Amino acid sequence: MAVNEGNTVSVEYVGRHEDGDVFDSSREDVAVEAEIAHPNREYEPLEFEVGAGEVVRGFDEAVVGMEEGEEKEITVPPEKGYGERSEENVVEYDREEFGESLGEEPEVGMHIHTEEAHGDIVEVEDDSVTVDFNHELAGETLVFEIEVVEVA
């Protein structure tokens, strides 16, 4: 059965940067080999409803028309992936106020969550803290190997 919008699909995937480095995979052996495996993650096929916006648009569009057992490689440009990087998503805060709301001293590399977004602290100065709320894959062209495991 061919995948159509509205179907729920299970897919195995490997996500790579354009240079070939793996950034994510549903396959544990690939994650281990790429040294990106997380010990608390369960590696299993990704399940999502096609067309529901549960995955990036380029990935969503790519599975339409595929059959169970079919494999293909796709390239997803930033506008169909995680978007372009935007300097508007890099925000500077007053360090004293930021530290109080954080509950600890801010450090470069800390991952923070707000009600609206999550980001990474990229700069800490005497009087300011800068947080980058861009997705870590924003601005990148991504390459995915996809295998449709099941169509429902």
BAKOL-930829 format. One record per residue (C-alpha): residue number from 0; x, y, z; residue in one letter. Coordinates in steps of 0.5 Angstrom, whole numbers. Example, Ala and Ser with C-alpha at 12.3 -4.5 7.8 and 13.67 -1.06 7.14 Angstrom:
// BAKOL-930829
{0 {25 -9 16} A}
{1 {27 -2 14} S}
END
This chain:
// BAKOL-930829
{0 {0 0 0} M}
{1 {3 7 -2} A}
{2 {3 12 3} V}
{3 {-2 18 3} N}
{4 {-3 24 7} E}
{5 {-7 22 13} G}
{6 {-4 15 14} N}
{7 {0 13 20} T}
{8 {7 11 18} V}
{9 {13 7 21} S}
{10 {20 9 18} V}
{11 {27 7 20} E}
{12 {32 13 18} Y}
{13 {39 16 19} V}
{14 {40 23 19} G}
{15 {46 26 16} R}
{16 {49 33 15} H}
{17 {51 35 8} E}
{18 {58 33 10} D}
{19 {56 26 12} G}
{20 {56 26 19} D}
{21 {50 23 23} V}
{22 {46 27 27} F}
{23 {41 22 29} D}
{24 {38 15 27} S}
{25 {33 11 29} S}
{26 {38 5 28} R}
{27 {42 4 35} E}
{28 {48 1 31} D}
{29 {48 7 27} V}
{30 {48 11 33} A}
{31 {53 7 36} V}
{32 {58 7 30} E}
{33 {57 15 30} A}
{34 {58 16 37} E}
{35 {52 19 38} I}
{36 {48 14 42} A}
{37 {44 16 48} H}
{38 {44 10 53} P}
{39 {36 12 56} N}
{40 {34 12 49} R}
{41 {30 7 46} E}
{42 {32 6 38} Y}
{43 {26 4 34} E}
{44 {22 6 28} P}
{45 {19 13 28} L}
{46 {12 13 28} E}
{47 {8 19 25} F}
{48 {2 22 22} E}
{49 {3 24 15} V}
{50 {1 31 13} G}
{51 {0 33 21} A}
{52 {6 37 22} G}
{53 {9 32 27} E}
{54 {16 32 23} V}
{55 {20 37 18} V}
{56 {16 38 12} R}
{57 {21 35 7} G}
{58 {21 29 11} F}
{59 {14 29 11} D}
{60 {13 30 4} E}
{61 {18 25 2} A}
{62 {14 19 5} V}
{63 {8 20 0} V}
{64 {8 15 -5} G}
{65 {13 10 -2} M}
{66 {11 3 -1} E}
{67 {12 -1 5} E}
{68 {19 -4 5} G}
{69 {21 2 0} E}
{70 {28 6 2} E}
{71 {30 12 -1} K}
{72 {35 18 0} E}
{73 {32 25 1} I}
{74 {36 32 1} T}
{75 {32 37 6} V}
{76 {34 44 5} P}
{77 {33 49 11} P}
{78 {26 52 9} E}
{79 {23 45 9} K}
{80 {27 43 15} G}
{81 {29 47 21} Y}
{82 {28 54 18} G}
{83 {34 59 16} E}
{84 {38 61 22} R}
{85 {35 68 25} S}
{86 {39 73 29} E}
{87 {32 75 32} E}
{88 {32 68 35} N}
{89 {39 70 39} V}
{90 {37 74 45} V}
{91 {41 78 50} E}
{92 {38 78 57} Y}
{93 {40 82 64} D}
{94 {45 77 67} R}
{95 {42 79 74} E}
{96 {35 78 72} E}
{97 {37 72 68} F}
{98 {41 69 74} G}
{99 {35 70 79} E}
{100 {30 66 74} S}
{101 {35 61 72} L}
{102 {36 59 79} G}
{103 {43 58 78} E}
{104 {49 61 75} E}
{105 {49 62 67} P}
{106 {54 58 64} E}
{107 {56 58 56} V}
{108 {53 51 53} G}
{109 {47 51 58} M}
{110 {41 49 55} H}
{111 {35 52 58} I}
{112 {27 52 57} H}
{113 {22 58 57} T}
{114 {15 57 56} E}
{115 {15 59 49} E}
{116 {22 56 47} A}
{117 {28 52 49} H}
{118 {35 55 47} G}
{119 {43 55 49} D}
{120 {47 60 53} I}
{121 {52 62 48} V}
{122 {55 68 51} E}
{123 {56 70 59} V}
{124 {58 77 60} E}
{125 {59 81 67} D}
{126 {52 84 66} D}
{127 {49 80 60} S}
{128 {47 73 58} V}
{129 {46 71 51} T}
{130 {41 65 49} V}
{131 {41 62 42} D}
{132 {34 60 41} F}
{133 {35 57 34} N}
{134 {34 50 33} H}
{135 {41 47 32} E}
{136 {40 44 25} L}
{137 {37 51 23} A}
{138 {40 53 16} G}
{139 {43 46 15} E}
{140 {41 42 9} T}
{141 {40 35 11} L}
{142 {40 28 8} V}
{143 {36 23 10} F}
{144 {36 15 9} E}
{145 {29 13 10} I}
{146 {26 6 10} E}
{147 {18 5 10} V}
{148 {17 0 15} V}
{149 {9 0 16} E}
{150 {3 4 13} V}
{151 {-3 4 17} A}
END
